[in-house]
Amino acid sequence: MSVVSLISGGLDSALMEMLINEEGIEQYPLFVDYGQLCKEAEWKACLSIHKKYNFPIPKVMDLKGFGNLISSGLTDSKARLNEDAFLPGRNLLFLLAGCAYAFQQNTNAVAIGLLDEKYHLFPDQTEVFIRKTESLINISMGFKVKILTPLMIFSKSDIIKMAQNKGITGTYSCHAGVYPPCGKCVSCIEFKNSLNREV
């Protein structure tokens, strides 16, 4: 078996890759540049993680025109990082890109690091979204591909604990793309709140 892993340099996707790697499954890591403000910081972390843990060298798909036109706190420095964080179509774009790449690599699975939908903020982070997207992509490509969500049974607190136990370091998840992380974006707040729940 083999799988296209949608990766970002963040904690969730790094853990997902490690879990897949531990199962002995061949991976084709794919980093999507959708015009995100944090692209350079994400990509730097991504390369470092792949080198450190001997993961396959990731490919980059350049779709930054999407974020250049579709404004959100993730893609537009003039928008509010938190309140305007929703980027319509982002996860759909990721999965379409991943499934097209899977078609090219002759593999029939794509993995994305979505967490327990009980904590979801946006409509493209649910099991219903995943299954309907999978069905649509299978129809549109005439190709049977499975969308895997190996982290969807876990909360962010679970992910942090698992990553710590596996010694995962050097990830980057701040939507602002700054050092140190901004502490204000959805990702930073989610991480902070999850740490607090562990105390």
N, C-alpha and C positions, 0 to 999 in steps of 0.2 A: 504493500500500500504506500501511497505518497500523497502529499497534501501541499497546497499553496497556503502559506501562513501570512496573514495580513499583519504587518508589524509597524511599530511607530517609534521604538526606542523607549517606550514607557514601561512601567512595572507590569501591567497586565499582559501585554504581548510578550514581554521577556519571559514571564512565568509560563505562559502558554507554549512558547517555543521549547522551553526546557522540559515541560511535561511530555510534549510530543516527541522530543529527542530521546527521552528516557524510555519511551515505548519502542524505540528503534525504527520509527517511521521516517522515511525520506521526506525532506522539506524543501520547498521552493519559496523562500521568504520574499515578500513583496512590500515595498515601501511606497505609499502613494503620496506624491506631492500635489496637494489640492489647493495650493496657494495659502497655506496656513502661516500665520505669523511666526510660529515656533519651528518652522521647517529646519532651519540650520541647526538649532539646538537639538531637535529630535534626531536628525540624521547623524550628527556627531555622536550622540549617545548610542544610536543604533549600530553604527560601525564598531564602536568600542565594545559593545555587548557581544556582537558576533565574533569579534576577534578573541575576546576573553574566554568565551565558552565554546569556541570552536564550532559555531553554527555556520551553515553555508553562507557565502557572500550574498547579501540581498540585492535584488534588482530594484530599480526605481522607475515608477511610471509617472511621467510628467503630465499632470492634469491641472496645473496651477491656473490656467485660464478660468476654471470653474470658480475658484475662490476670488479671482480678480474681478469677476462680474457679480457673483452672489455674495452679498455683504453679510457678515456676522461678526461677533466679538472674536471669532477664531481667525478671521481673514482680513479684517479692516481695523486699522489702528484708531480710526475715528469712532468706532462703535464701542459700546460698553462690554467689557470682558465677560462679566457675569450675566447681566440682564439680557444681553443680546447674543448669548452663547449658541443658541440653536442655529445650525447651518442646514437648511432644508436639503435633503437628498444625500447628505454626507455618507451615511452607512450604506445606502443603496449604491452610491458611486463606488465605494470600496468593494462591495460584493460583486458588482458588475465587472469591475477591473480584475478582481481576483478570479472570477469564474472564466473570463475570457483568457486570462493567463493560464489557468488550469487546462482549458481546451487546447491551448498551444503546446503545453507540456505533456499532454495526454495523461493527465491525472484527473480523478473524478471527485476531489474533495477540496474544500476551501475552509480554513479555520479563521474565526474572528473572535477577539477577546472581550465579548460582552459579558457583563456580570449579571447577578440575580436581578430579574426584572422587577422585583419588589421595590428596588431602589431606583428604578429608571426615571429619568427626567424628560426624555424625549420619545416620540412615538416610534422611532427606528431603533429601539433598544429592547424589543419584546420578542417572545417566542412566536407570536402571531406574525409579526413583521418578517422574521427569519423564514418561516415555513412558506408564506405567500411569495416572498422574494425567490426562494428556491424553486418553487413551482413555475413562476414567471420566467426565470432564467432557463430552466429546462425546456420550456416551450419555445422561447426565443432563439435558443442555440441548437435545438434538436439534439441535445447532449445531456446525459444524466449526470448531474453533479450534486453532491451532498454538501450543504453548508453546516459546518460543525461549530458548536459553541461550548468548548470544554470547560469554560469558567462560569457558565451561567447558573450553576448551583451554588456559587460562592458570593459572599458580600465583599466589599472592599477591605473590611477588617480581616476577613479570611485570607484574602490575597496578600495583604501585607505580612501576615503571620507566616504563610507558606513561603513567600519570597525570602523572608528573613531566615527561615529554617534551611533553605537551600543556598543561602549565602549570595543571593542576587543583589548586586550593587551597581551604581553607575547609570541608572535609568533617568529619564527626563520626561516630565508630564505636564509642565506649566504651559498653558495656552498662550501666554504673553511672549514666550521665547526669551526671557531674561534670566540673568544670574545675579543674585540668588532668585529662586522662583518668586513670583509676585505675591502669592498668598491670597489673591482676590478672585482669581478665575474659578470656574466650576471645578476643574481638576484639583487645584490646590486646596479648595475648601473641602472637597470630598475626602482628600487624603488626610487633612487635619482633623475632620470630624470622625473619621474612622480610627485614627490614632487615639482620640479622646475616648471613643467607645471601648478601647482596649484597656484604658486605665482603671 
